[in-house]
Amino acid sequence: MFITLAGLTMCGKNEVLSNEDEWDNLTGDTPISFNTSTSTLQTKTTTSLEPNTHFGVFAFYQPGVIGGASGEWSSSCTPNFMYDQDVRYNGSTYSYSPIKYWPNNQENTISFWAYFPHDASGLSFKTSTGDSYSNSSTGVPVMQFNAVTGKGLIDLMLADFDNINQSKPTLGTSVNFTFRHLLSRVIFRFTKTDDNDDNFTVLLRDVRITNIYNTADNANGSWSSYSNQSTLSVYQDTTPEDDSDNLVVPKTGADDMVLMPIPQPLYGTDAKISITYLVIPSGSSVGDEINAEVYVKDLHDGWSQPTDGWEKNTQYTYNVNITPGNPIGLFVTVTTTPWDIVSAETPGIQIR
């Protein structure tokens, strides 16, 4: 396989490329392969992506001095070797095209930066100065993410940036990525307190979180530059004229009651949980529609202080208890847990 040298630029302090190498005209004999794994602190049961999932890779070539110093990563490096390369997992192997090969000389190195999932809806890349990111940009990209475009259900993750200054390994050795959640995970669970469960039927019509930031930048795992304060819909009855298809309380966590919002400060904001539900007395075909709102910043985790904000890689379970009797009431608490120990994530990468 022959790969042209055009477009490759030097980076790091060693900017001398020996004419004796040039990767043997860039016809290396060891293909670059990928894998995903977990740290020893993981508690999930899977160690790889689910079948037919993809992640993106940026790779930076760093030429060294043959017989001398090796190429080194610096913020002046460009993604000249791989630019947003789509890597697919089919259930047993990782594949991408075209295949790239390691430089044959140990002094010439490559650094790798990866994210998941590839081509995520609502995700774009830019430089640290705000310009559009390209294969001639320097440093790793800043991710700008819009959770509304992603419908609040994209598990955006970033791999540890520890695959730097990598040289040709033993044949069969893969570049291994450990991915970590960049978002928060929000679950709603609904219960009903009724002296007799047959006295009232409670139907959900609308559940949403209003006045939260749905766009932000992520640089090296840290969120900033929040904008686009709007609404994320948790559940919405699409046929309000027909109550037969409404969700009946009690309702426990399910796929349609989960959100993955951008981690953000909540203290001092007007972010609210808004819930609309219908209380129908036994034997009646009509009921009272109730709309209730609660400030997210006011919710406590047990006896602790209110949560200052949503953190990445953290799950927040909002337990909503509805009392349909007289008076009609609604009580909301929040339970905070590490996302790591929660089962049945999608996708099933073993991460932390």
C-alpha positions as CSV (number, residue, x, y, z in Angstrom):
1,M,0.0,0.0,0.0
2,F,1.4,3.4,-0.9
3,I,0.4,6.6,0.8
4,T,1.6,10.0,-0.5
5,L,3.5,12.3,1.8
6,A,1.6,15.4,0.7
7,G,-0.2,17.2,3.5
8,L,2.0,15.8,6.3
9,T,3.4,18.5,8.5
10,M,6.0,18.5,11.2
11,C,5.1,19.1,14.9
12,G,6.9,18.9,18.2
13,K,10.5,20.0,18.9
14,N,12.0,17.5,16.4
15,E,11.2,18.8,13.0
16,V,13.9,17.0,10.9
17,L,12.8,14.1,8.8
18,S,15.6,11.9,7.5
19,N,15.6,11.2,3.8
20,E,16.6,7.7,4.6
21,D,13.3,7.0,6.2
22,E,10.2,8.7,4.9
23,W,8.5,5.6,6.4
24,D,10.2,3.5,3.6
25,N,8.1,5.7,1.3
26,L,5.3,5.3,3.8
27,T,4.9,1.6,3.0
28,G,5.0,0.4,6.6
29,D,4.5,-3.3,7.2
30,T,2.4,-3.1,10.4
31,P,-1.2,-2.0,10.0
32,I,-2.8,0.2,12.7
33,S,-5.6,-1.5,14.6
34,F,-8.0,-0.3,17.3
35,N,-9.7,-1.7,20.4
36,T,-11.7,-0.4,23.3
37,S,-11.4,-1.5,26.9
38,T,-11.9,-0.5,30.5
39,S,-9.9,0.4,33.5
40,T,-9.8,-2.1,36.5
41,L,-12.3,0.1,38.3
42,Q,-15.1,-0.6,35.9
43,T,-18.2,-2.4,37.0
44,K,-20.1,-3.0,33.7
45,T,-20.1,-6.4,32.1
46,T,-19.1,-5.6,28.6
47,T,-15.7,-4.5,27.4
48,S,-16.4,-3.3,23.9
49,L,-18.9,-1.4,21.8
50,E,-22.2,-3.0,20.8
51,P,-22.2,-4.4,17.3
52,N,-22.6,-1.9,14.4
53,T,-21.4,1.1,16.4
54,H,-18.8,3.6,15.3
55,F,-16.3,6.0,16.9
56,G,-14.1,8.7,15.4
57,V,-10.3,9.0,15.4
58,F,-8.0,11.9,14.8
59,A,-4.3,10.9,14.4
60,F,-1.3,13.2,14.4
61,Y,2.0,12.2,12.7
62,Q,5.2,13.3,14.5
63,P,8.4,12.8,12.6
64,G,11.6,12.4,14.6
65,V,15.3,12.2,13.7
66,I,16.3,8.7,12.6
67,G,18.9,7.4,15.0
68,G,18.2,10.4,17.3
69,A,15.3,12.0,19.2
70,S,11.7,10.7,18.6
71,G,8.8,12.9,17.4
72,E,6.8,14.4,20.3
73,W,3.3,15.6,20.7
74,S,2.7,19.4,21.0
75,S,-0.2,21.7,20.5
76,S,1.2,22.6,17.1
77,C,0.6,19.1,15.7
78,T,-2.1,18.7,13.0
79,P,-4.5,15.7,12.4
80,N,-2.6,15.0,9.2
81,F,-2.6,11.2,9.4
82,M,-6.2,10.5,10.3
83,Y,-9.0,13.1,10.2
84,D,-12.2,12.0,11.9
85,Q,-11.6,8.5,10.7
86,D,-14.8,6.3,11.1
87,V,-13.9,3.1,13.0
88,R,-16.7,0.5,13.0
89,Y,-17.2,-2.4,15.4
90,N,-19.1,-5.3,13.9
91,G,-19.4,-7.4,17.1
92,S,-16.0,-9.1,16.9
93,T,-13.5,-6.8,15.1
94,Y,-12.8,-3.1,14.6
95,S,-12.4,-1.9,11.0
96,Y,-11.8,1.2,9.0
97,S,-10.8,2.2,5.5
98,P,-8.3,3.0,4.0
99,I,-5.9,1.0,6.3
100,K,-3.0,3.0,7.6
101,Y,0.4,1.6,8.6
102,W,2.8,2.4,11.4
103,P,6.0,4.2,10.4
104,N,8.8,1.6,10.3
105,N,11.3,3.7,12.3
106,Q,10.7,4.0,16.0
107,E,11.7,7.7,16.0
108,N,8.6,8.6,14.0
109,T,5.5,8.6,16.2
110,I,1.8,9.1,16.1
111,S,-0.7,10.5,18.7
112,F,-4.4,9.4,18.7
113,W,-7.5,11.3,19.9
114,A,-10.9,9.6,19.8
115,Y,-14.6,10.3,20.5
116,F,-17.9,8.4,20.4
117,P,-20.2,8.1,18.6
118,H,-18.8,9.0,15.1
119,D,-20.9,11.6,13.3
120,A,-23.1,12.2,16.4
121,S,-26.1,14.4,15.7
122,G,-25.6,17.9,17.1
123,L,-21.8,17.6,17.3
124,S,-19.3,19.7,15.5
125,F,-15.6,20.5,15.9
126,K,-13.7,23.8,16.1
127,T,-10.4,25.2,17.2
128,S,-9.5,26.7,20.6
129,T,-10.0,30.1,18.9
130,G,-13.4,29.3,17.6
131,D,-12.5,28.7,13.9
132,S,-13.8,25.7,12.0
133,Y,-11.5,22.6,12.7
134,S,-9.8,21.0,9.6
135,N,-7.0,18.7,8.9
136,S,-4.6,21.6,8.9
137,S,-5.7,22.9,12.3
138,T,-3.4,22.6,15.3
139,G,-4.0,20.7,18.5
140,V,-6.9,18.5,19.3
141,P,-10.4,19.7,18.4
142,V,-12.9,21.4,20.7
143,M,-16.3,19.7,20.6
144,Q,-19.4,21.9,20.3
145,F,-22.5,19.8,21.1
146,N,-26.2,20.6,20.9
147,A,-28.2,18.2,23.0
148,V,-31.6,19.2,21.5
149,T,-30.4,18.2,18.0
150,G,-29.3,14.9,19.5
151,K,-32.7,14.6,21.2
152,G,-31.1,14.3,24.5
153,L,-30.3,10.6,23.9
154,I,-26.7,10.6,22.6
155,D,-24.1,9.1,24.9
156,L,-21.3,11.4,23.9
157,M,-17.9,10.1,25.2
158,L,-14.3,11.0,24.9
159,A,-11.3,8.7,25.1
160,D,-8.5,9.4,27.5
161,F,-5.8,11.3,25.5
162,D,-3.0,8.9,26.6
163,N,-2.2,7.3,23.2
164,I,0.5,9.9,22.5
165,N,3.9,9.6,20.9
166,Q,3.1,6.0,19.9
167,S,5.7,4.2,17.7
168,K,5.4,0.9,15.8
169,P,4.4,-1.9,18.2
170,T,4.6,-5.6,18.0
171,L,2.4,-7.0,15.2
172,G,-1.1,-7.6,16.4
173,T,-1.0,-4.9,19.1
174,S,-3.9,-2.5,18.9
175,V,-4.3,1.1,19.9
176,N,-6.6,0.9,23.0
177,F,-9.1,3.6,23.9
178,T,-10.8,4.0,27.2
179,F,-14.0,6.1,26.7
180,R,-15.6,8.2,29.5
181,H,-19.1,9.7,29.6
182,L,-19.1,13.5,28.9
183,L,-22.8,14.0,29.6
184,S,-25.1,13.6,32.6
185,R,-27.8,10.9,32.7
186,V,-31.2,11.9,33.9
187,I,-34.0,9.4,34.7
188,F,-37.6,10.0,35.7
189,R,-39.5,7.5,37.8
190,F,-43.2,8.0,38.7
191,T,-45.1,6.5,41.6
192,K,-48.6,7.1,42.9
193,T,-49.7,7.4,46.6
194,D,-53.3,6.4,46.9
195,D,-55.2,4.9,49.8
196,N,-56.8,2.6,47.3
197,D,-55.2,2.2,43.9
198,D,-58.6,1.9,42.3
199,N,-59.7,5.3,43.5
200,F,-57.9,7.3,40.8
201,T,-56.1,6.7,37.5
202,V,-53.1,9.0,36.8
203,L,-52.0,9.5,33.2
204,L,-48.9,11.4,32.1
205,R,-49.3,13.9,29.3
206,D,-46.1,15.9,29.3
207,V,-42.7,15.8,31.1
208,R,-40.0,18.3,30.2
209,I,-37.0,20.2,31.6
210,T,-37.2,23.9,30.7
211,N,-34.6,26.7,30.7
212,I,-31.5,24.5,30.6
213,Y,-28.5,25.0,28.4
214,N,-28.5,22.7,25.5
215,T,-25.4,23.9,23.6
216,A,-21.9,24.0,25.0
217,D,-18.2,23.5,24.2
218,N,-16.1,20.7,25.5
219,A,-12.3,21.0,25.5
220,N,-10.3,18.1,26.9
221,G,-13.3,16.9,28.9
222,S,-14.3,20.2,30.4
223,W,-17.6,22.0,29.5
224,S,-17.8,25.8,29.0
225,S,-19.4,28.5,26.7
226,Y,-23.0,27.5,27.5
227,S,-25.7,28.8,25.2
228,N,-29.1,28.0,23.7
229,Q,-31.2,28.0,26.8
230,S,-34.3,26.0,25.9
231,T,-36.3,22.8,26.6
232,L,-35.6,19.1,26.5
233,S,-38.6,16.9,26.2
234,V,-38.7,13.8,28.4
235,Y,-42.2,12.5,27.4
236,Q,-45.0,14.0,25.4
237,D,-48.4,12.6,24.6
238,T,-48.7,12.9,20.9
239,T,-52.5,12.3,20.9
240,P,-54.0,14.3,23.8
241,E,-57.5,13.7,22.5
242,D,-57.0,9.9,23.2
243,D,-56.2,9.0,26.8
244,S,-55.9,5.3,26.0
245,D,-52.3,5.6,24.9
246,N,-51.1,7.8,27.8
247,L,-48.5,6.4,30.3
248,V,-50.2,5.2,33.4
249,V,-48.6,6.0,36.8
250,P,-46.8,4.2,38.5
251,K,-44.2,4.4,35.7
252,T,-40.6,3.3,36.3
253,G,-37.5,4.1,34.3
254,A,-37.6,3.1,30.6
255,D,-35.9,4.3,27.4
256,D,-38.4,7.1,26.8
257,M,-37.9,8.4,30.3
258,V,-34.2,9.0,30.1
259,L,-32.2,12.1,29.0
260,M,-28.5,12.8,28.6
261,P,-28.2,16.6,29.0
262,I,-25.0,18.6,29.0
263,P,-23.5,18.9,32.4
264,Q,-24.1,22.5,33.7
265,P,-24.5,24.7,36.7
266,L,-28.0,24.8,38.2
267,Y,-27.7,26.9,41.2
268,G,-28.9,30.5,40.5
269,T,-30.7,29.4,37.3
270,D,-34.4,29.1,36.5
271,A,-34.2,25.5,35.2
272,K,-37.5,23.8,35.9
273,I,-39.1,20.3,35.7
274,S,-42.5,20.7,34.2
275,I,-45.0,17.8,34.5
276,T,-48.6,17.7,33.1
277,Y,-50.8,14.8,34.2
278,L,-54.4,13.8,34.3
279,V,-56.2,12.6,37.4
280,I,-59.4,10.6,36.6
281,P,-61.7,9.4,39.5
282,S,-62.8,5.8,39.4
283,G,-65.9,5.3,37.3
284,S,-65.4,8.6,35.4
285,S,-64.3,9.2,31.8
286,V,-63.1,12.7,32.5
287,G,-60.6,14.1,34.9
288,D,-58.6,17.1,36.1
289,E,-55.5,18.1,34.1
290,I,-52.7,19.3,36.5
291,N,-49.6,21.2,35.6
292,A,-46.8,21.2,38.2
293,E,-43.4,22.9,38.1
294,V,-40.4,22.6,40.4
295,Y,-37.0,24.4,40.2
296,V,-34.3,21.8,39.6
297,K,-31.9,23.8,41.9
298,D,-34.3,23.2,44.8
299,L,-34.3,19.4,44.7
300,H,-32.3,17.6,47.4
301,D,-30.5,14.3,47.4
302,G,-31.9,13.0,50.7
303,W,-30.9,15.4,53.5
304,S,-28.0,16.9,51.5
305,Q,-27.9,20.4,50.1
306,P,-29.4,21.0,46.7
307,T,-27.3,20.0,43.8
308,D,-25.3,22.9,42.4
309,G,-25.3,21.4,39.0
310,W,-25.3,18.3,36.8
311,E,-21.9,16.7,36.6
312,K,-20.5,14.6,33.8
313,N,-20.5,10.8,34.2
314,T,-23.2,11.1,36.9
315,Q,-26.8,9.8,37.0
316,Y,-29.6,11.9,38.5
317,T,-32.8,9.9,39.2
318,Y,-35.9,12.2,39.7
319,N,-38.4,10.3,41.8
320,V,-41.9,11.8,41.2
321,N,-44.6,10.8,43.6
322,I,-48.2,11.9,42.7
323,T,-51.0,12.0,45.3
324,P,-54.2,12.0,43.3
325,G,-56.6,12.3,46.2
326,N,-57.8,15.4,48.0
327,P,-55.7,17.5,47.8
328,I,-53.9,16.5,44.6
329,G,-50.2,16.8,45.1
330,L,-46.8,16.1,43.6
331,F,-43.5,15.5,45.4
332,V,-40.1,15.2,43.7
333,T,-36.8,14.1,45.1
334,V,-33.5,13.3,43.4
335,T,-31.0,10.5,43.9
336,T,-27.5,11.0,42.6
337,T,-25.2,8.0,41.7
338,P,-22.1,7.4,39.5
339,W,-23.2,6.6,36.0
340,D,-20.6,3.7,36.1
341,I,-22.6,1.4,38.2
342,V,-25.8,1.7,36.3
343,S,-26.7,-1.3,34.1
344,A,-28.3,-1.4,30.6
345,E,-26.6,1.6,29.2
346,T,-26.7,2.2,25.4
347,P,-24.2,1.7,23.9
348,G,-22.5,-0.9,26.0
349,I,-18.9,0.2,26.2
350,Q,-17.2,-0.6,29.4
351,I,-16.2,2.9,30.5
352,R,-16.2,5.1,33.5
